[in-house]
Amino acid sequence: GIENCVANLGTALTERQVAILNQFFNEIVICFDGDESGYKAAVRAAENSIKELKPEKQISFLFLPDNEDPDTFISKNGKEKFLKYYETNKILIHEFIFENLKKQSNNSPTSLAILEKKLRFLSNSIKDQYIKKYILDFFLGKISQLTPNLSKAKQFTIKHVAALTETKKIYNESNAITKEQLQEFSILYLMINNFNFFKKKSNLLDDLSFITKDGIEVLSKLTDLIKSN
């Protein structure tokens, strides 16, 4: 009774299968059998699927109770209980990948280095540049929680957030600049950084006129300086 379901017809979900599903749906839920082999298949599927992750697409995993598969679970409990179980137990792909790899770490410097290396490798495999950046931030932020005192990942995350904040500030300021101001500032920048050229070609300034108050003032001082000996 649950529509839009498909079996992967094999022991592994391939990157190509996920790419095909992405063409038709914005949310994919991967639900394998609730045994050890099902879990291992889910791990492989996650590592293959994350490459196709996009900002508008969502890939989640659903793990059923031990020795259950979707058919047996619904046969015993019904469709509604399965959907309710799905809503409360699904886990996003990046969260599942981190939790799985964290189980293999003992918080020693060596194991944390291996953990970070694997997470960076998986992040770099993502094709979409935007989601790649934020998935990496998520992974590094999680690692920083494991090493609150000495965490390179934490320092990276703070630096990265600071860089984003500064970029946003510059962007907002640039939006407040008028077209005329931008043109005048650009000319002033060229004059200041090519001062000797304009001293030799001072005639280029004869027909130059600005309209903003700050632009007129700076241009006047620069012109006097360029034409002076």
Helices and strands as residue ranges (DSSP letters): H 15-24, E 27-30, H 36-49, G 50-52, E 58-61, H 70-77, H 79-89, E 91-92, H 93-102, H 109-124, H 129-146, H 152-175, H 179-193, H 195-200, G 202-205, H 213-227
